[in-house]
Amino acid sequence: MTVTTIADRSIHVDAEGFLTEYDEWDEELADTLAAQIGIELTDEHRALLRYLRVDFADQGETATLRRVSAQTGTPVKRLFELFPAKPAKKMAYVAGLPKPRGCV
Amino acid sequence: MTTQQTAPLVPDFGADGSGRKLAIICSKGNLDMAYPGLVLANAALGEGVEVHMFFTFWGFDMINKKTMGNLKFTPIGNTATHMPQGLGGLPGMTHLATSQMKKAIAELDVPEVPEFLQQVVDSGGHLWACRMSADMQHLTEENLYDEVEGIISAADFIELTEGAQVIFI
């Protein structure tokens, strides 16, 4: 296990850098996480992150792109615009969650 | 053991436009043979890879408006079902096996073929139809799924997937 410093806070992460402690995340931290991967968060981003957090608490795993799209009514195309190139992984990272494990 | 790292550890999401390209050739029209290509295409697109799917021979059933929503699975000749082979030929067996497979796929929240193709397109994937297969089956673009970008020759496909990794299904 690794502890890294993000926004002057000690944060537990896995070998790749994804957060491992659900409760160490808050919306302020999300801004820093997003900035680190070149994304400036808007309300549209934040609404998706909130959905991901709630769904993870409920389901015990990170929603896949298809699930995010279906459950929030956000078109897949839009998800690719908001979190370019690797939307599922980037959303999970900024939401402080593990990578999705589902294939679809 | 816990290691403390002062510099932020940030996942490597790779540079945009890394140039990785994947060509997936779909030559089968059975329900169970449609999914591998779709799942791999979707996964690659989610990793930022440029994806081109080429539908040829029986793979045309995946993009033919008449058949794409009605692909079937049959246990005949498939020892991996671990059923006595004679059972596969009984009347209604293909229908039963198809229903069961569709149910199992739906339970995983994986879409049916037409919706899955749309997801691939929405994620930036490209769909191409094989010229020879279209001619053999007397089909035109009118008969094919609207998101198919064109009916192209094998040579055209080879040209546009220059440098791509290839998966043949």
Interface residues (C-beta under 8 A of the other chain):
Chain A: M1 T2 V3 T4 T5 I6 S10 V13 E16 G17 F18 Q36 I37 L65 R66 R67 A70 P75 V76 K77 F80 P84 A85 K86 P87 A88 K89 K90 Y93 G102 C103 V104
Chain B: M1 T2 T3 Q4 Q5 T6 A7 P8 L9 V10 P11 D12 F13 G14 D16 V39 N42 A43 G46 E47 G48 L108 D109 V110 P111 F116 Q119 D122 S123 G124
